[in-house]
């Protein structure tokens, strides 16, 4: 199923891993033109809601983002297991405490969420003064079909970004795992941000998107093999 970016007016990437490579390339290239000319996406500043929730709950903030992510998962699941309502009859059913997920699974999930956040941050961070570096950052976090598609479109993307003198800013506000295993994962990321370019008279205009990423583990790094906007 083809999906469109909220506010972009057109598709960006394949609807999923089963889409044909030719359709994927056309959708990516078309969307890159639309994004750069009309709004050029969203510049994402890493600010993950999961870490914020951990902070608000009074959790330990001494670690880095990765460690904070693990702490959030651990804190929440331990809290569920310790719920004093475990065993309570709630009208034909009984409250059951859930056991914490194995540590290996917690670590893997946190790494997948971090990998998706890094990729979205790189993909939606773009400015005409540093566009070449922006593009290389995306390539470094990509693999497979998406890397090939993005590389093919990158020269035109750079030209259009410079021509429009465009800059994008924003932040990741939420990230969640849809499904994942030892080798692959699907993650949803929500973002808020602004864009400025010639069409906006260089006045910031708000942009909000949700993106779905397919990730693949390559040499101990979670890289994006597909990226699409979703409603």
Secondary structure, 3 states (H helix, E strand, C coil): CCCECCCCCCECCCCCCCCCHHHHHHHHHHHHHHHHHHHCCCCCECCCHHHHHHHHCCCCCCCCHHHHHHHHHHHHHHHHHCCCCCCCECCCCECCCCCCCCHHHHHHHHHHHHHHHHHHHHHHCCECCCHHHHHHHHHHCECHHHHHHHHHHHHHHHHHHHHHCCEEEEEEEEEEEEEECCCEEEEEEEEEEEEECHHHCCCCEEEEEEEEEEEEEECCEEEEEEEEEEC
